Amino acid sequence: MKRTIRLHATGGLGNQLFIWNAGHILAIRYEARVRIFFDPSSHKNTDRPILLNELSRNCSHAIKVEEFALGSILFRIIDKISRYSPKMGRKIKLLLLIFEEKDSIQDIKYPSRAPYLVRGNFQRWKDVESAFDFWAEEVLILINRYLAAPPISKVIKEKFDVMHIRRGDYKLYADYMGVLSFDFYREFYNASQRILVCTDDVSETARIQSEFPKCEVLNPTDYSPWETLSIMSRASNIIGANSTFSWWGAFFGSYFNKSKISLPHPWHKSSPDHDRLFRNPTAVYMNSIFE
């Protein structure tokens, strides 16, 4: 019988897609069943629900998404023990076959033995490059379904470019993540072209429309994250923000549609080394202008 590996899902759809990619790496590497789990209490009434269920329906590797509160409880207990005794925490993780991907710029070193519980961000473009072919068809089926249905089918009828402006919660972490200034996007802005602006921040839509009057601003309350990614994947040109969601929108565009993509550099305001994790060989990198 195949071993079951349980992989913890966190964050928004951008983060979840990196975890979905890691699930395929684990399934193939260890010839294991992978269950991506979440704590229902952590994602109840949140603006970041688990959005991988639709992918799992088409998954050829039978990766499933499930509630598993016990896994989250176990992680919290181990974290508490590790704060008081790091050595004891490491021993418990070793004993329980728990693998944690450290959020660093180094390559991931997977254990020789299949783990039981796995936690981490797995945000490395090299891992996506090595594993995406195994699940590209899964996401393409989902994207095409969204593109064929209204209102998106009408939105994408004519040729268009996309600007993705990420603000929202980034304004709370401006010193670390960095909020890209509207000046960053002006170089890309061409009033003679049809440009759709995707954003996560409802409160900023009026300001964005004022800054870029010829653009069509897609209100985030009208389009789900999957719908927005699907639209981005069909743009002729994409300028993305310094977010994992933007990264995936640009990646899908370049992979499925040969879109020309532009991304910011440095990726994070306070940590230039993170650029190595989010490189995309097909992208043109533009100097970040942070507020």
C-alpha positions in Angstrom: 0.0 0.0 0.0 1.2 3.5 -0.8 2.3 5.7 2.0 0.1 8.8 2.6 1.9 12.1 2.8 -0.1 15.0 4.3 0.9 18.5 3.1 -0.3 21.6 4.9 -1.9 24.3 2.8 -1.8 28.0 3.8 -2.1 31.4 2.2 -4.0 32.6 -0.8 -4.3 30.9 -4.2 -0.8 32.0 -5.3 0.8 30.3 -2.2 -1.5 27.3 -2.6 -0.4 26.7 -6.2 3.2 26.4 -5.1 2.1 23.9 -2.5 0.1 22.0 -5.2 3.2 21.8 -7.2 5.1 20.4 -4.2 2.4 17.8 -3.8 3.2 16.5 -7.2 6.9 16.4 -6.5 6.2 14.4 -3.3 3.8 12.0 -5.1 6.3 11.3 -7.8 9.4 11.2 -5.6 8.1 8.8 -3.0 5.4 7.1 -5.1 3.0 8.1 -2.4 -0.6 9.3 -2.0 -0.7 13.0 -1.2 -3.4 14.7 0.8 -3.2 18.4 0.9 -4.9 19.4 4.2 -6.1 22.5 5.9 -7.5 23.4 9.3 -11.2 24.4 8.7 -11.1 26.8 11.7 -8.3 28.7 10.1 -10.0 29.2 6.8 -13.6 29.8 8.0 -15.0 33.2 7.1 -11.6 34.3 5.5 -10.8 36.1 2.3 -8.2 33.3 1.7 -10.2 30.1 1.3 -8.7 26.9 0.1 -9.1 26.9 -3.7 -7.4 23.7 -4.8 -10.5 21.5 -4.7 -11.3 22.2 -8.4 -7.8 21.1 -9.4 -8.0 17.9 -7.5 -11.0 16.8 -9.5 -8.8 16.6 -12.6 -5.6 15.4 -10.9 -4.1 12.4 -12.6 -2.0 11.8 -9.5 -5.1 11.5 -7.3 -4.0 14.3 -5.0 -6.9 15.2 -2.8 -7.7 18.2 -0.6 -9.2 17.5 2.8 -9.8 19.0 6.3 -7.4 17.7 8.9 -7.5 19.8 12.0 -5.3 17.3 13.9 -2.4 18.1 11.6 -2.6 21.8 12.4 -3.0 21.1 16.1 0.1 18.9 16.0 2.1 21.6 14.3 1.1 24.1 16.9 2.1 21.8 19.7 5.5 21.1 18.1 6.1 24.8 17.5 5.4 25.6 21.1 7.8 22.8 22.3 10.5 24.0 19.8 10.4 27.6 21.2 11.4 26.2 24.6 13.6 23.4 23.4 14.7 23.5 19.8 16.6 20.2 20.3 13.4 18.4 21.6 11.4 19.9 18.7 13.9 18.4 16.2 13.7 15.0 17.9 9.9 15.0 17.8 9.9 15.9 14.1 12.3 13.2 13.3 10.4 10.6 15.3 7.0 11.6 13.7 8.5 11.8 10.1 7.7 15.5 9.9 9.5 17.5 7.1 9.6 21.3 7.0 10.8 23.2 4.0 12.8 26.1 5.4 11.9 29.4 3.7 15.4 30.1 2.4 17.0 30.6 -0.9 18.7 27.2 -0.9 17.5 24.2 -2.9 15.1 22.0 -1.0 16.7 18.9 0.4 14.0 16.2 0.6 14.4 13.4 3.2 15.4 10.0 1.9 12.4 8.4 3.6 8.8 9.5 2.8 7.6 11.9 5.4 4.2 11.7 7.1 3.5 15.5 7.6 5.0 18.2 5.4 4.9 22.0 5.9 6.4 24.9 3.9 5.9 27.5 1.2 7.9 25.7 -1.6 8.2 28.9 -3.5 10.9 28.1 -6.0 10.6 28.6 -9.7 13.1 25.8 -10.4 10.7 23.3 -8.7 7.8 24.6 -10.8 10.0 24.2 -13.9 10.8 20.6 -13.0 7.3 19.5 -12.1 4.7 21.7 -13.9 4.5 19.4 -17.0 3.1 16.7 -14.7 0.0 18.9 -13.8 -0.2 21.4 -16.7 -3.2 19.6 -18.2 -5.0 19.7 -14.9 -4.9 23.5 -14.6 -5.5 24.0 -18.4 -8.8 22.1 -18.1 -9.9 24.4 -15.3 -8.7 27.6 -17.0 -10.5 26.7 -20.3 -13.7 26.0 -18.4 -13.6 29.5 -16.9 -12.7 31.1 -20.2 -15.6 29.6 -22.0 -18.2 30.8 -19.5 -19.6 34.3 -19.1 -18.7 36.9 -18.1 -15.1 36.0 -18.9 -15.9 34.8 -22.4 -17.0 38.4 -23.3 -14.1 40.0 -21.5 -11.5 38.1 -23.5 -13.2 38.4 -26.9 -10.9 41.2 -28.1 -7.1 41.2 -27.7 -5.9 42.7 -24.4 -3.0 43.2 -22.1 -3.1 42.9 -18.3 -1.6 44.9 -15.4 -1.9 43.2 -12.0 -1.8 45.6 -9.2 -1.4 44.0 -5.8 -2.0 46.3 -2.8 -4.6 45.1 -0.2 -2.8 43.5 2.7 0.6 44.4 1.2 0.0 47.9 2.7 0.4 46.3 6.1 3.8 44.9 5.2 5.1 47.8 3.1 8.5 47.9 4.8 9.1 44.2 4.1 7.2 43.2 1.0 7.0 46.6 -0.6 4.0 48.2 -2.3 4.7 48.9 -6.0 4.0 52.6 -6.9 1.7 53.4 -9.8 4.9 54.9 -11.4 6.1 51.3 -11.8 3.2 50.6 -14.1 3.3 53.8 -16.1 6.1 52.6 -18.4 3.8 49.8 -19.5 0.7 51.9 -19.7 -0.3 52.7 -23.3 -3.6 54.4 -23.7 -4.0 53.2 -27.3 -4.0 49.6 -26.2 -6.7 47.6 -24.4 -5.5 47.0 -20.9 -7.3 45.1 -18.2 -6.3 45.9 -14.6 -6.6 43.1 -12.1 -6.4 44.0 -8.5 -7.1 42.5 -5.1 -8.0 45.8 -3.4 -11.6 47.0 -3.8 -10.8 50.3 -2.0 -8.3 51.2 -4.7 -10.3 50.6 -7.8 -11.5 54.2 -8.2 -7.9 55.5 -7.7 -6.6 53.0 -10.2 -9.2 54.1 -12.7 -8.2 57.7 -12.2 -4.5 57.0 -12.6 -5.1 54.9 -15.8 -8.3 56.3 -17.3 -8.2 54.2 -20.5 -7.9 50.9 -18.6 -10.7 48.5 -17.7 -10.4 47.9 -14.0 -11.9 44.5 -13.1 -13.5 44.8 -9.7 -12.2 41.9 -7.4 -15.7 41.4 -6.0 -16.9 40.4 -9.5 -14.2 37.9 -10.3 -12.9 35.0 -8.3 -9.1 34.3 -8.0 -9.4 31.5 -10.5 -11.3 33.7 -12.9 -8.7 36.4 -12.6 -5.8 33.9 -13.2 -7.7 32.5 -16.2 -8.0 36.1 -17.7 -4.3 36.8 -17.1 -3.3 33.5 -18.8 -4.8 34.8 -22.1 -3.3 38.3 -22.2 -0.8 39.2 -24.9 1.3 41.1 -22.5 1.4 40.9 -18.7 3.0 43.2 -16.1 2.8 41.6 -12.7 3.3 42.7 -9.2 5.6 41.2 -6.5 3.1 38.6 -5.4 2.8 34.8 -5.8 -0.6 35.3 -7.4 1.0 37.6 -10.1 3.8 35.2 -10.6 1.4 32.4 -11.4 -0.7 34.6 -13.7 2.5 35.5 -15.6 3.7 31.9 -15.6 0.4 30.5 -17.0 0.4 33.3 -19.6 3.9 32.5 -20.8 3.4 28.7 -20.7 0.0 28.4 -22.3 -0.2 31.5 -24.4 3.4 32.6 -25.0 2.5 35.9 -23.4 5.2 38.5 -23.0 5.7 39.1 -19.3 7.3 41.8 -17.2 8.0 41.4 -13.5 9.5 43.6 -10.8 13.1 43.5 -9.5 13.8 43.3 -6.7 10.9 41.1 -5.7 10.8 42.1 -2.1 11.7 45.5 -0.8 13.8 44.3 2.2 15.1 41.0 0.8 16.7 41.1 -2.6 17.8 37.5 -2.3 14.2 36.4 -2.8 14.6 37.2 -6.5 16.3 33.9 -6.9 13.2 32.1 -5.8 10.8 33.9 -8.2 12.9 34.1 -11.4 11.1 33.3 -14.6 13.4 32.7 -17.6 10.8 34.1 -20.0 10.3 37.4 -18.1 11.6 40.8 -18.7 12.5 42.3 -15.3 11.8 46.0 -14.6 13.3 48.0 -11.7 10.8 48.1 -8.8 9.5 51.5 -7.8 8.2 51.1 -4.2 6.0 53.6 -2.4 
